[in-house]
Amino acid sequence: MGKRGAASEQRLDDLYRVQPENFIARRNELVKELREAGDRAGAERLKKHRRPTPAAWLINRMALDSPELLEEVAAAARAVEDAQVRVLEGDEEATEEWRSAAARERDASAAVREAAERTARGASRPVSPRAVEMVVETLRAASGDQELRDRVMNGRLEREQTGASFGLPAAPPTSRRKATPTKRREEAQLRREKERLEGALAKAMAREERLRVRVEEAAEAMRREKAKLADAKRETTTLKRKLKAVE
């Protein structure tokens, strides 16, 4: 990576560390700096970056400052999913691996929750318990989604995400009795309902994102119009002053 590319990445690192409520203002400052430096292409690329949600901001901060914590959650989640697949395929020996992987994931998730809360406290920014929980959910989703994982680990996430699962508990039950046909039907129904809700959630999140982009664009347009109005007022005041001097 050349000096210019490294500088661009450093600029983005600094931007994604900024708290969400200050993101747009800081982004616009950087866009202006690039334009004044003659880098209009870079300015246009930077302008496309959207403000992260509180949960996404926490993930970005940890990715940039403590990436090993995020790596561990993703690795543990993959281990749980791999064990679940083997259990569903009839491999009874994978049950113990499932329990072990689930314990590892619990420990990794707890470490991430604590780090997220520390990050928020350090920035004097209160965040909801739900935002902290969505940090963990997003990291689990990233374990099976390479594109999402890249954004997470690069600290460039704009919003949290949830991933599809098998609708199974985090760890297998202690009882090894075979499920009855009625129990299997109930589990299948629960899985279908979970998939339906996850699909509805994905659509709702996409709609929210579209509306958020529209709001940001409207706010940016309002800012430009206010700047034009201020210029017009200054021009009016100057002309009035000159006219009075002539009179």
Secondary structure as UniProt FT lines:
FT   HELIX           3..17
FT   HELIX           20..36
FT   TURN            37..38
FT   HELIX           40..47
FT   HELIX           54..65
FT   HELIX           67..88
FT   TURN            89..90
FT   TURN            92..93
FT   HELIX           94..122
FT   TURN            123..124
FT   HELIX           129..142
FT   TURN            143..144
FT   HELIX           146..153
FT   TURN            154..155
FT   HELIX           181..246
//
